[in-house]
Amino acid sequence: MTFEEFLAGKKIDENQFRQNEPIRYHSWKAEFEQLHPESFTTQKKFLINEVRRKYQVR
């Protein structure tokens, strides 16, 4: 699973996220590539919800 697929599965608009918060986007992408998706989700659970509310797929 790629980071882009992960974001789509979480209903997060990747383009908006990348454009509006490039530092967080690239940081998360680097972490995601080193962790299992479930471990990443567990670590970022509440932050993922915050990002999803900001950059919801429409």
All heavy atoms as TSV, in Angstrom:
chain	resi	resn	atom	element	x	y	z
A	1	MET	N	N	0.854	-1.170	0.000
A	1	MET	CA	C	0.000	0.000	0.000
A	1	MET	C	C	0.906	1.242	0.000
A	1	MET	O	O	1.844	1.331	0.779
A	1	MET	CB	C	-0.902	-0.002	1.237
A	1	MET	CG	C	-1.669	1.285	1.438
A	1	MET	SD	S	-2.660	1.347	2.948
A	1	MET	CE	C	-3.960	0.241	2.542
A	2	THR	N	N	0.565	2.191	-0.853
A	2	THR	CA	C	1.315	3.447	-0.892
A	2	THR	C	C	0.676	4.464	0.049
A	2	THR	O	O	-0.466	4.291	0.479
A	2	THR	CB	C	1.334	4.038	-2.312
A	2	THR	OG1	O	0.008	4.413	-2.669
A	2	THR	CG2	C	1.914	3.050	-3.321
A	3	PHE	N	N	1.409	5.529	0.329
A	3	PHE	CA	C	0.875	6.587	1.174
A	3	PHE	C	C	-0.337	7.241	0.514
A	3	PHE	O	O	-1.312	7.576	1.181
A	3	PHE	CB	C	1.969	7.629	1.459
A	3	PHE	CG	C	1.554	8.699	2.425
A	3	PHE	CD1	C	1.159	8.384	3.716
A	3	PHE	CD2	C	1.557	10.035	2.047
A	3	PHE	CE1	C	0.773	9.373	4.615
A	3	PHE	CE2	C	1.186	11.026	2.940
A	3	PHE	CZ	C	0.791	10.693	4.224
A	4	GLU	N	N	-0.293	7.381	-0.792
A	4	GLU	CA	C	-1.406	7.976	-1.522
A	4	GLU	C	C	-2.659	7.110	-1.406
A	4	GLU	O	O	-3.764	7.624	-1.219
A	4	GLU	CB	C	-1.023	8.175	-2.994
A	4	GLU	CG	C	0.053	9.223	-3.206
A	4	GLU	CD	C	1.478	8.773	-2.854
A	4	GLU	OE1	O	1.728	7.552	-2.667
A	4	GLU	OE2	O	2.344	9.656	-2.739
A	5	GLU	N	N	-2.495	5.789	-1.494
A	5	GLU	CA	C	-3.625	4.867	-1.328
A	5	GLU	C	C	-4.163	4.921	0.096
A	5	GLU	O	O	-5.368	4.846	0.315
A	5	GLU	CB	C	-3.201	3.432	-1.669
A	5	GLU	CG	C	-2.884	3.222	-3.127
A	5	GLU	CD	C	-2.222	1.879	-3.401
A	5	GLU	OE1	O	-1.596	1.293	-2.488
A	5	GLU	OE2	O	-2.331	1.412	-4.547
A	6	PHE	N	N	-3.263	5.048	1.051
A	6	PHE	CA	C	-3.662	5.158	2.453
A	6	PHE	C	C	-4.542	6.392	2.656
A	6	PHE	O	O	-5.595	6.317	3.278
A	6	PHE	CB	C	-2.416	5.235	3.345
A	6	PHE	CG	C	-2.710	5.517	4.785
A	6	PHE	CD1	C	-3.130	4.508	5.628
A	6	PHE	CD2	C	-2.570	6.799	5.303
A	6	PHE	CE1	C	-3.412	4.763	6.970
A	6	PHE	CE2	C	-2.836	7.079	6.631
A	6	PHE	CZ	C	-3.269	6.041	7.467
A	7	LEU	N	N	-4.097	7.541	2.136
A	7	LEU	CA	C	-4.876	8.772	2.275
A	7	LEU	C	C	-6.237	8.642	1.609
A	7	LEU	O	O	-7.252	9.070	2.167
A	7	LEU	CB	C	-4.113	9.959	1.682
A	7	LEU	CG	C	-2.834	10.373	2.418
A	7	LEU	CD1	C	-2.144	11.505	1.659
A	7	LEU	CD2	C	-3.129	10.790	3.846
A	8	ALA	N	N	-6.274	8.037	0.442
A	8	ALA	CA	C	-7.555	7.838	-0.244
A	8	ALA	C	C	-8.478	6.957	0.590
A	8	ALA	O	O	-9.681	7.224	0.696
A	8	ALA	CB	C	-7.322	7.213	-1.623
A	9	GLY	N	N	-7.928	5.923	1.203
A	9	GLY	CA	C	-8.716	5.041	2.053
A	9	GLY	C	C	-9.252	5.735	3.291
A	9	GLY	O	O	-10.309	5.372	3.815
A	10	LYS	N	N	-8.526	6.737	3.751
A	10	LYS	CA	C	-8.955	7.517	4.921
A	10	LYS	C	C	-9.800	8.722	4.512
A	10	LYS	O	O	-10.162	9.545	5.348
A	10	LYS	CB	C	-7.744	7.992	5.730
A	10	LYS	CG	C	-6.931	6.873	6.326
A	10	LYS	CD	C	-7.723	6.124	7.360
A	10	LYS	CE	C	-6.921	5.003	7.982
A	10	LYS	NZ	N	-7.711	4.166	8.858
A	11	LYS	N	N	-10.096	8.820	3.219
A	11	LYS	CA	C	-10.912	9.908	2.660
A	11	LYS	C	C	-10.275	11.283	2.888
A	11	LYS	O	O	-10.943	12.252	3.220
A	11	LYS	CB	C	-12.336	9.861	3.199
A	11	LYS	CG	C	-13.078	8.591	2.812
A	11	LYS	CD	C	-14.484	8.602	3.332
A	11	LYS	CE	C	-15.349	7.453	2.944
A	11	LYS	NZ	N	-14.862	6.194	2.662
A	12	ILE	N	N	-8.955	11.333	2.695
A	12	ILE	CA	C	-8.204	12.579	2.801
A	12	ILE	C	C	-7.763	12.973	1.394
A	12	ILE	O	O	-7.169	12.160	0.672
A	12	ILE	CB	C	-6.975	12.413	3.718
A	12	ILE	CG1	C	-7.415	12.091	5.143
A	12	ILE	CG2	C	-6.103	13.662	3.688
A	12	ILE	CD1	C	-6.290	11.720	6.086
A	13	ASP	N	N	-8.041	14.211	1.003
A	13	ASP	CA	C	-7.643	14.721	-0.306
A	13	ASP	C	C	-6.131	14.961	-0.299
A	13	ASP	O	O	-5.648	15.913	0.309
A	13	ASP	CB	C	-8.400	16.018	-0.615
A	13	ASP	CG	C	-8.148	16.524	-2.022
A	13	ASP	OD1	O	-6.977	16.490	-2.466
A	13	ASP	OD2	O	-9.112	16.962	-2.662
A	14	GLU	N	N	-5.418	14.089	-0.987
A	14	GLU	CA	C	-3.955	14.133	-0.978
A	14	GLU	C	C	-3.423	15.468	-1.510
A	14	GLU	O	O	-2.506	16.056	-0.933
A	14	GLU	CB	C	-3.399	12.992	-1.823
A	14	GLU	CG	C	-1.901	13.031	-1.920
A	14	GLU	CD	C	-1.355	12.286	-3.116
A	14	GLU	OE1	O	-2.114	11.609	-3.824
A	14	GLU	OE2	O	-0.145	12.410	-3.332
A	15	ASN	N	N	-3.973	15.965	-2.599
A	15	ASN	CA	C	-3.469	17.199	-3.208
A	15	ASN	C	C	-3.629	18.395	-2.279
A	15	ASN	O	O	-2.706	19.193	-2.128
A	15	ASN	CB	C	-4.163	17.458	-4.545
A	15	ASN	CG	C	-3.778	16.427	-5.583
A	15	ASN	OD1	O	-2.644	15.959	-5.614
A	15	ASN	ND2	N	-4.725	16.044	-6.416
A	16	GLN	N	N	-4.787	18.528	-1.666
A	16	GLN	CA	C	-4.996	19.642	-0.734
A	16	GLN	C	C	-4.062	19.527	0.461
A	16	GLN	O	O	-3.485	20.526	0.899
A	16	GLN	CB	C	-6.443	19.669	-0.242
A	16	GLN	CG	C	-7.421	20.218	-1.226
A	16	GLN	CD	C	-8.805	20.345	-0.598
A	16	GLN	OE1	O	-8.935	20.458	0.622
A	16	GLN	NE2	N	-9.828	20.323	-1.419
A	17	PHE	N	N	-3.934	18.328	1.003
A	17	PHE	CA	C	-3.063	18.094	2.145
A	17	PHE	C	C	-1.620	18.474	1.795
A	17	PHE	O	O	-0.956	19.203	2.525
A	17	PHE	CB	C	-3.180	16.636	2.583
A	17	PHE	CG	C	-2.365	16.240	3.789
A	17	PHE	CD1	C	-2.072	17.135	4.802
A	17	PHE	CD2	C	-1.913	14.941	3.915
A	17	PHE	CE1	C	-1.322	16.754	5.915
A	17	PHE	CE2	C	-1.174	14.541	5.019
A	17	PHE	CZ	C	-0.874	15.458	6.018
A	18	ARG	N	N	-1.137	17.995	0.642
A	18	ARG	CA	C	0.243	18.254	0.216
A	18	ARG	C	C	0.483	19.751	-0.012
A	18	ARG	O	O	1.517	20.288	0.375
A	18	ARG	CB	C	0.560	17.481	-1.062
A	18	ARG	CG	C	1.994	17.608	-1.490
A	18	ARG	CD	C	2.403	16.700	-2.663
A	18	ARG	NE	N	1.375	15.915	-3.265
A	18	ARG	CZ	C	0.742	16.243	-4.396
A	18	ARG	NH1	N	1.029	17.346	-5.040
A	18	ARG	NH2	N	-0.173	15.437	-4.895
A	19	GLN	N	N	-0.474	20.428	-0.615
A	19	GLN	CA	C	-0.311	21.859	-0.914
A	19	GLN	C	C	-0.392	22.740	0.332
A	19	GLN	O	O	0.347	23.712	0.454
A	19	GLN	CB	C	-1.362	22.315	-1.919
A	19	GLN	CG	C	-1.131	21.770	-3.310
A	19	GLN	CD	C	-2.265	22.109	-4.266
A	19	GLN	OE1	O	-3.281	22.667	-3.872
A	19	GLN	NE2	N	-2.081	21.752	-5.528
A	20	ASN	N	N	-1.302	22.424	1.240
A	20	ASN	CA	C	-1.530	23.277	2.400
A	20	ASN	C	C	-0.625	22.983	3.585
A	20	ASN	O	O	-0.381	23.872	4.414
A	20	ASN	CB	C	-2.996	23.201	2.836
A	20	ASN	CG	C	-3.914	23.796	1.797
A	20	ASN	OD1	O	-3.657	24.868	1.266
A	20	ASN	ND2	N	-4.990	23.101	1.490
A	21	GLU	N	N	-0.145	21.755	3.696
A	21	GLU	CA	C	0.740	21.380	4.811
A	21	GLU	C	C	1.884	20.503	4.295
A	21	GLU	O	O	1.994	19.336	4.657
A	21	GLU	CB	C	-0.054	20.626	5.885
A	21	GLU	CG	C	-1.117	21.459	6.564
A	21	GLU	CD	C	-1.734	20.754	7.752
A	21	GLU	OE1	O	-0.997	20.279	8.638
A	21	GLU	OE2	O	-2.977	20.685	7.784
A	22	PRO	N	N	2.748	21.082	3.453
A	22	PRO	CA	C	3.799	20.252	2.827
A	22	PRO	C	C	4.764	19.617	3.821
A	22	PRO	O	O	5.196	18.479	3.608
A	22	PRO	CB	C	4.516	21.233	1.896
A	22	PRO	CG	C	4.179	22.586	2.404
A	22	PRO	CD	C	2.822	22.472	3.037
A	23	ILE	N	N	5.085	20.297	4.896
A	23	ILE	CA	C	6.031	19.731	5.869
A	23	ILE	C	C	5.419	18.511	6.546
A	23	ILE	O	O	6.059	17.454	6.633
A	23	ILE	CB	C	6.453	20.795	6.902
A	23	ILE	CG1	C	7.263	21.885	6.204
A	23	ILE	CG2	C	7.250	20.150	8.047
A	23	ILE	CD1	C	7.550	23.095	7.057
A	24	ARG	N	N	4.174	18.630	7.002
A	24	ARG	CA	C	3.499	17.501	7.652
A	24	ARG	C	C	3.294	16.365	6.656
A	24	ARG	O	O	3.517	15.197	6.975
A	24	ARG	CB	C	2.152	17.938	8.223
A	24	ARG	CG	C	1.423	16.822	8.947
A	24	ARG	CD	C	0.042	17.242	9.361
A	24	ARG	NE	N	0.009	17.559	10.772
A	24	ARG	CZ	C	-1.107	17.847	11.437
A	24	ARG	NH1	N	-2.258	17.912	10.825
A	24	ARG	NH2	N	-1.053	18.098	12.721
A	25	TYR	N	N	2.894	16.692	5.438
A	25	TYR	CA	C	2.665	15.677	4.402
A	25	TYR	C	C	3.936	14.849	4.178
A	25	TYR	O	O	3.895	13.624	4.215
A	25	TYR	CB	C	2.220	16.343	3.090
A	25	TYR	CG	C	2.096	15.369	1.948
A	25	TYR	CD1	C	0.917	14.666	1.728
A	25	TYR	CD2	C	3.168	15.114	1.096
A	25	TYR	CE1	C	0.801	13.752	0.696
A	25	TYR	CE2	C	3.071	14.206	0.056
A	25	TYR	CZ	C	1.876	13.529	-0.140
A	25	TYR	OH	O	1.773	12.616	-1.162
A	26	HIS	N	N	5.055	15.512	3.945
A	26	HIS	CA	C	6.295	14.784	3.652
A	26	HIS	C	C	6.824	14.034	4.879
A	26	HIS	O	O	7.377	12.946	4.736
A	26	HIS	CB	C	7.340	15.737	3.078
A	26	HIS	CG	C	6.975	16.227	1.704
A	26	HIS	ND1	N	6.952	15.416	0.588
A	26	HIS	CD2	C	6.580	17.442	1.271
A	26	HIS	CE1	C	6.569	16.096	-0.455
A	26	HIS	NE2	N	6.326	17.343	-0.079
A	27	SER	N	N	6.625	14.594	6.052
A	27	SER	CA	C	7.011	13.912	7.275
A	27	SER	C	C	6.210	12.622	7.440
A	27	SER	O	O	6.771	11.559	7.728
A	27	SER	CB	C	6.790	14.842	8.461
A	27	SER	OG	O	6.952	14.155	9.676
A	28	TRP	N	N	4.901	12.732	7.272
A	28	TRP	CA	C	4.037	11.552	7.394
A	28	TRP	C	C	4.368	10.517	6.326
A	28	TRP	O	O	4.391	9.324	6.593
A	28	TRP	CB	C	2.568	11.945	7.279
A	28	TRP	CG	C	1.993	12.529	8.521
A	28	TRP	CD1	C	2.656	13.071	9.576
A	28	TRP	CD2	C	0.611	12.627	8.843
A	28	TRP	NE1	N	1.767	13.509	10.523
A	28	TRP	CE2	C	0.502	13.247	10.094
A	28	TRP	CE3	C	-0.560	12.279	8.176
A	28	TRP	CZ2	C	-0.707	13.506	10.704
A	28	TRP	CZ3	C	-1.775	12.537	8.783
A	28	TRP	CH2	C	-1.842	13.140	10.036
A	29	LYS	N	N	4.626	10.972	5.106
A	29	LYS	CA	C	4.941	10.037	4.021
A	29	LYS	C	C	6.210	9.253	4.343
A	29	LYS	O	O	6.252	8.035	4.168
A	29	LYS	CB	C	5.085	10.784	2.695
A	29	LYS	CG	C	5.316	9.871	1.526
A	29	LYS	CD	C	5.267	10.596	0.204
A	29	LYS	CE	C	5.466	9.581	-0.904
A	29	LYS	NZ	N	5.214	10.121	-2.203
A	30	ALA	N	N	7.228	9.938	4.845
A	30	ALA	CA	C	8.479	9.268	5.208
A	30	ALA	C	C	8.244	8.251	6.327
A	30	ALA	O	O	8.760	7.132	6.280
A	30	ALA	CB	C	9.515	10.308	5.634
A	31	GLU	N	N	7.456	8.631	7.332
A	31	GLU	CA	C	7.147	7.700	8.427
A	31	GLU	C	C	6.340	6.504	7.921
A	31	GLU	O	O	6.595	5.368	8.308
A	31	GLU	CB	C	6.356	8.407	9.518
A	31	GLU	CG	C	7.173	9.365	10.355
A	31	GLU	CD	C	6.338	10.035	11.419
A	31	GLU	OE1	O	5.724	9.320	12.231
A	31	GLU	OE2	O	6.304	11.285	11.417
A	32	PHE	N	N	5.355	6.769	7.067
A	32	PHE	CA	C	4.500	5.713	6.538
A	32	PHE	C	C	5.325	4.667	5.797
A	32	PHE	O	O	5.068	3.471	5.913
A	32	PHE	CB	C	3.435	6.305	5.608
A	32	PHE	CG	C	2.470	5.282	5.078
A	32	PHE	CD1	C	1.362	4.915	5.819
A	32	PHE	CD2	C	2.675	4.677	3.848
A	32	PHE	CE1	C	0.474	3.968	5.339
A	32	PHE	CE2	C	1.790	3.727	3.360
A	32	PHE	CZ	C	0.684	3.379	4.111
A	33	GLU	N	N	6.315	5.125	5.042
A	33	GLU	CA	C	7.140	4.201	4.254
A	33	GLU	C	C	8.017	3.314	5.125
A	33	GLU	O	O	8.498	2.280	4.669
A	33	GLU	CB	C	7.974	4.997	3.251
A	33	GLU	CG	C	7.102	5.603	2.165
A	33	GLU	CD	C	7.833	6.577	1.265
A	33	GLU	OE1	O	9.015	6.910	1.543
A	33	GLU	OE2	O	7.208	7.030	0.298
A	34	GLN	N	N	8.204	3.686	6.393
A	34	GLN	CA	C	9.033	2.892	7.298
A	34	GLN	C	C	8.214	2.008	8.236
A	34	GLN	O	O	8.776	1.126	8.879
A	34	GLN	CB	C	9.926	3.813	8.120
A	34	GLN	CG	C	10.917	4.563	7.269
A	34	GLN	CD	C	11.761	5.526	8.078
A	34	GLN	OE1	O	11.728	5.522	9.295
A	34	GLN	NE2	N	12.522	6.359	7.386
A	35	LEU	N	N	6.897	2.248	8.325
A	35	LEU	CA	C	6.040	1.519	9.256
A	35	LEU	C	C	4.995	0.691	8.523
A	35	LEU	O	O	4.688	0.963	7.365
A	35	LEU	CB	C	5.298	2.502	10.176
A	35	LEU	CG	C	6.126	3.369	11.105
A	35	LEU	CD1	C	5.237	4.426	11.748
A	35	LEU	CD2	C	6.777	2.522	12.174
A	36	HIS	N	N	4.439	-0.258	9.226
A	36	HIS	CA	C	3.271	-0.977	8.726
A	36	HIS	C	C	2.091	-0.007	8.783
A	36	HIS	O	O	1.994	0.801	9.716
A	36	HIS	CB	C	3.008	-2.195	9.618
A	36	HIS	CG	C	1.970	-3.105	9.078
A	36	HIS	ND1	N	0.619	-2.869	9.256
A	36	HIS	CD2	C	2.066	-4.238	8.342
A	36	HIS	CE1	C	-0.063	-3.831	8.660
A	36	HIS	NE2	N	0.799	-4.667	8.093
A	37	PRO	N	N	1.174	-0.041	7.799
A	37	PRO	CA	C	0.033	0.885	7.806
A	37	PRO	C	C	-0.759	0.897	9.113
A	37	PRO	O	O	-1.201	1.963	9.557
A	37	PRO	CB	C	-0.828	0.402	6.641
A	37	PRO	CG	C	0.151	-0.225	5.708
A	37	PRO	CD	C	1.195	-0.864	6.591
A	38	GLU	N	N	-0.922	-0.257	9.740
A	38	GLU	CA	C	-1.679	-0.297	10.998
A	38	GLU	C	C	-0.919	0.412	12.122
A	38	GLU	O	O	-1.529	1.092	12.950
A	38	GLU	CB	C	-1.989	-1.743	11.383
A	38	GLU	CG	C	-3.017	-2.387	10.473
A	38	GLU	CD	C	-3.285	-3.838	10.827
A	38	GLU	OE1	O	-3.036	-4.230	11.987
A	38	GLU	OE2	O	-3.742	-4.572	9.941
A	39	SER	N	N	0.390	0.258	12.155
A	39	SER	CA	C	1.201	0.948	13.163
A	39	SER	C	C	1.146	2.454	12.952
A	39	SER	O	O	1.020	3.221	13.909
A	39	SER	CB	C	2.657	0.489	13.089
A	39	SER	OG	O	2.757	-0.876	13.392
A	40	PHE	N	N	1.213	2.867	11.697
A	40	PHE	CA	C	1.135	4.292	11.387
A	40	PHE	C	C	-0.218	4.846	11.831
A	40	PHE	O	O	-0.281	5.901	12.469
A	40	PHE	CB	C	1.330	4.517	9.879
A	40	PHE	CG	C	1.274	5.963	9.479
A	40	PHE	CD1	C	2.392	6.768	9.604
A	40	PHE	CD2	C	0.111	6.518	8.982
A	40	PHE	CE1	C	2.350	8.107	9.247
A	40	PHE	CE2	C	0.053	7.848	8.624
A	40	PHE	CZ	C	1.178	8.647	8.749
A	41	THR	N	N	-1.290	4.128	11.526
A	41	THR	CA	C	-2.638	4.565	11.908
A	41	THR	C	C	-2.757	4.676	13.419
A	41	THR	O	O	-3.327	5.650	13.930
A	41	THR	CB	C	-3.699	3.595	11.355
A	41	THR	OG1	O	-3.575	3.545	9.930
A	41	THR	CG2	C	-5.103	4.029	11.712
A	42	THR	N	N	-2.220	3.721	14.139
A	42	THR	CA	C	-2.281	3.751	15.597
A	42	THR	C	C	-1.535	4.964	16.151
A	42	THR	O	O	-2.032	5.642	17.048
A	42	THR	CB	C	-1.692	2.451	16.181
A	42	THR	OG1	O	-2.443	1.337	15.689
A	42	THR	CG2	C	-1.731	2.467	17.696
A	43	GLN	N	N	-0.384	5.251	15.590
A	43	GLN	CA	C	0.412	6.386	16.068
A	43	GLN	C	C	-0.231	7.736	15.755
A	43	GLN	O	O	-0.081	8.686	16.507
A	43	GLN	CB	C	1.804	6.358	15.441
A	43	GLN	CG	C	2.695	5.299	15.989
A	43	GLN	CD	C	4.092	5.373	15.393
A	43	GLN	OE1	O	4.452	6.327	14.711
A	43	GLN	NE2	N	4.877	4.342	15.646
A	44	LYS	N	N	-0.935	7.816	14.636
A	44	LYS	CA	C	-1.462	9.108	14.173
A	44	LYS	C	C	-2.985	9.202	14.270
A	44	LYS	O	O	-3.584	10.100	13.696
A	44	LYS	CB	C	-1.071	9.332	12.703
A	44	LYS	CG	C	0.389	9.243	12.406
A	44	LYS	CD	C	1.150	10.402	12.978
A	44	LYS	CE	C	2.603	10.321	12.539
A	44	LYS	NZ	N	3.465	11.143	13.335
A	45	LYS	N	N	-3.607	8.305	15.001
A	45	LYS	CA	C	-5.063	8.177	15.005
A	45	LYS	C	C	-5.807	9.518	15.134
A	45	LYS	O	O	-6.643	9.850	14.312
A	45	LYS	CB	C	-5.501	7.233	16.117
A	45	LYS	CG	C	-6.964	6.883	16.055
A	45	LYS	CD	C	-7.261	5.746	16.994
A	45	LYS	CE	C	-8.589	5.147	16.621
A	45	LYS	NZ	N	-8.552	3.735	16.499
A	46	PHE	N	N	-5.512	10.284	16.157
A	46	PHE	CA	C	-6.250	11.534	16.377
A	46	PHE	C	C	-5.830	12.605	15.381
A	46	PHE	O	O	-6.634	13.444	15.002
A	46	PHE	CB	C	-6.078	12.000	17.818
A	46	PHE	CG	C	-6.678	11.028	18.802
A	46	PHE	CD1	C	-5.859	10.227	19.581
A	46	PHE	CD2	C	-8.048	10.884	18.913
A	46	PHE	CE1	C	-6.406	9.306	20.469
A	46	PHE	CE2	C	-8.602	9.968	19.801
A	46	PHE	CZ	C	-7.780	9.176	20.575
A	47	LEU	N	N	-4.588	12.567	14.959
A	47	LEU	CA	C	-4.119	13.532	13.969
A	47	LEU	C	C	-4.737	13.260	12.596
A	47	LEU	O	O	-5.046	14.197	11.858
A	47	LEU	CB	C	-2.593	13.499	13.883
A	47	LEU	CG	C	-1.858	13.878	15.165
A	47	LEU	CD1	C	-0.363	13.652	15.004
A	47	LEU	CD2	C	-2.153	15.307	15.546
A	48	ILE	N	N	-4.929	11.989	12.271
A	48	ILE	CA	C	-5.562	11.631	11.002
A	48	ILE	C	C	-6.977	12.203	10.953
A	48	ILE	O	O	-7.403	12.748	9.929
A	48	ILE	CB	C	-5.573	10.098	10.794
A	48	ILE	CG1	C	-4.157	9.596	10.517
A	48	ILE	CG2	C	-6.513	9.698	9.656
A	48	ILE	CD1	C	-4.005	8.093	10.552
A	49	ASN	N	N	-7.704	12.113	12.050
A	49	ASN	CA	C	-9.069	12.656	12.081
A	49	ASN	C	C	-9.061	14.160	11.860
A	49	ASN	O	O	-9.910	14.697	11.141
A	49	ASN	CB	C	-9.762	12.307	13.402
A	49	ASN	CG	C	-10.109	10.845	13.492
A	49	ASN	OD1	O	-10.314	10.176	12.479
A	49	ASN	ND2	N	-10.161	10.331	14.701
A	50	GLU	N	N	-8.110	14.859	12.464
A	50	GLU	CA	C	-7.989	16.310	12.292
A	50	GLU	C	C	-7.731	16.652	10.816
A	50	GLU	O	O	-8.367	17.539	10.246
A	50	GLU	CB	C	-6.844	16.812	13.161
A	50	GLU	CG	C	-6.466	18.258	12.940
A	50	GLU	CD	C	-5.153	18.617	13.618
A	50	GLU	OE1	O	-4.860	18.068	14.699
A	50	GLU	OE2	O	-4.425	19.431	13.045
A	51	VAL	N	N	-6.799	15.932	10.203
A	51	VAL	CA	C	-6.449	16.178	8.803
A	51	VAL	C	C	-7.634	15.833	7.897
A	51	VAL	O	O	-7.927	16.546	6.939
A	51	VAL	CB	C	-5.180	15.386	8.412
A	51	VAL	CG1	C	-4.937	15.420	6.918
A	51	VAL	CG2	C	-3.974	15.930	9.165
A	52	ARG	N	N	-8.332	14.756	8.208
A	52	ARG	CA	C	-9.491	14.359	7.398
A	52	ARG	C	C	-10.559	15.447	7.408
A	52	ARG	O	O	-11.186	15.728	6.393
A	52	ARG	CB	C	-10.061	13.036	7.901
A	52	ARG	CG	C	-11.245	12.560	7.090
A	52	ARG	CD	C	-11.894	11.264	7.568
A	52	ARG	NE	N	-11.422	10.767	8.819
A	52	ARG	CZ	C	-10.940	9.529	9.013
A	52	ARG	NH1	N	-10.871	8.685	8.020
A	52	ARG	NH2	N	-10.556	9.144	10.207
A	53	ARG	N	N	-10.785	16.066	8.555
A	53	ARG	CA	C	-11.790	17.140	8.635
A	53	ARG	C	C	-11.379	18.346	7.791
A	53	ARG	O	O	-12.212	18.991	7.177
A	53	ARG	CB	C	-12.023	17.557	10.081
A	53	ARG	CG	C	-12.855	16.546	10.849
A	53	ARG	CD	C	-13.381	17.092	12.166
A	53	ARG	NE	N	-12.478	17.113	13.298
A	53	ARG	CZ	C	-11.956	16.077	13.928
A	53	ARG	NH1	N	-12.216	14.855	13.499
A	53	ARG	NH2	N	-11.179	16.217	14.977
A	54	LYS	N	N	-10.073	18.631	7.742
A	54	LYS	CA	C	-9.586	19.782	6.966
A	54	LYS	C	C	-9.605	19.514	5.456
A	54	LYS	O	O	-9.919	20.405	4.673
A	54	LYS	CB	C	-8.135	20.103	7.343
A	54	LYS	CG	C	-7.958	20.784	8.649
A	54	LYS	CD	C	-6.477	21.115	8.810
A	54	LYS	CE	C	-6.124	21.626	10.157
A	54	LYS	NZ	N	-4.684	21.871	10.305
A	55	TYR	N	N	-9.215	18.301	5.057
A	55	TYR	CA	C	-8.991	17.992	3.636
A	55	TYR	C	C	-9.842	16.818	3.174
A	55	TYR	O	O	-9.344	15.882	2.553
A	55	TYR	CB	C	-7.504	17.701	3.390
A	55	TYR	CG	C	-6.615	18.780	3.955
A	55	TYR	CD1	C	-5.749	18.509	5.005
A	55	TYR	CD2	C	-6.688	20.079	3.471
A	55	TYR	CE1	C	-4.957	19.503	5.545
A	55	TYR	CE2	C	-5.899	21.083	4.006
A	55	TYR	CZ	C	-5.032	20.788	5.037
A	55	TYR	OH	O	-4.243	21.772	5.575
A	56	GLN	N	N	-11.108	16.880	3.467
A	56	GLN	CA	C	-12.033	15.796	3.143
A	56	GLN	C	C	-12.207	15.656	1.633
A	56	GLN	O	O	-12.319	16.657	0.919
A	56	GLN	CB	C	-13.382	16.104	3.783
A	56	GLN	CG	C	-14.252	14.919	4.022
A	56	GLN	CD	C	-15.423	15.302	4.890
A	56	GLN	OE1	O	-16.116	16.255	4.580
A	56	GLN	NE2	N	-15.625	14.578	5.956
A	57	VAL	N	N	-12.217	14.421	1.157
A	57	VAL	CA	C	-12.473	14.157	-0.259
A	57	VAL	C	C	-13.925	14.507	-0.541
A	57	VAL	O	O	-14.823	14.113	0.195
A	57	VAL	CB	C	-12.209	12.672	-0.606
A	57	VAL	CG1	C	-12.631	12.369	-2.033
A	57	VAL	CG2	C	-10.742	12.334	-0.404
A	58	ARG	N	N	-14.118	15.247	-1.597
A	58	ARG	CA	C	-15.491	15.670	-1.952
A	58	ARG	C	C	-15.965	14.966	-3.173
A	58	ARG	O	O	-15.349	14.556	-4.020
A	58	ARG	CB	C	-15.541	17.164	-2.154
A	58	ARG	CG	C	-15.252	17.858	-0.856
A	58	ARG	CD	C	-15.426	19.345	-0.968
A	58	ARG	NE	N	-15.386	19.894	0.375
A	58	ARG	CZ	C	-14.384	20.583	0.869
A	58	ARG	NH1	N	-13.355	20.840	0.120
A	58	ARG	NH2	N	-14.403	21.027	2.080
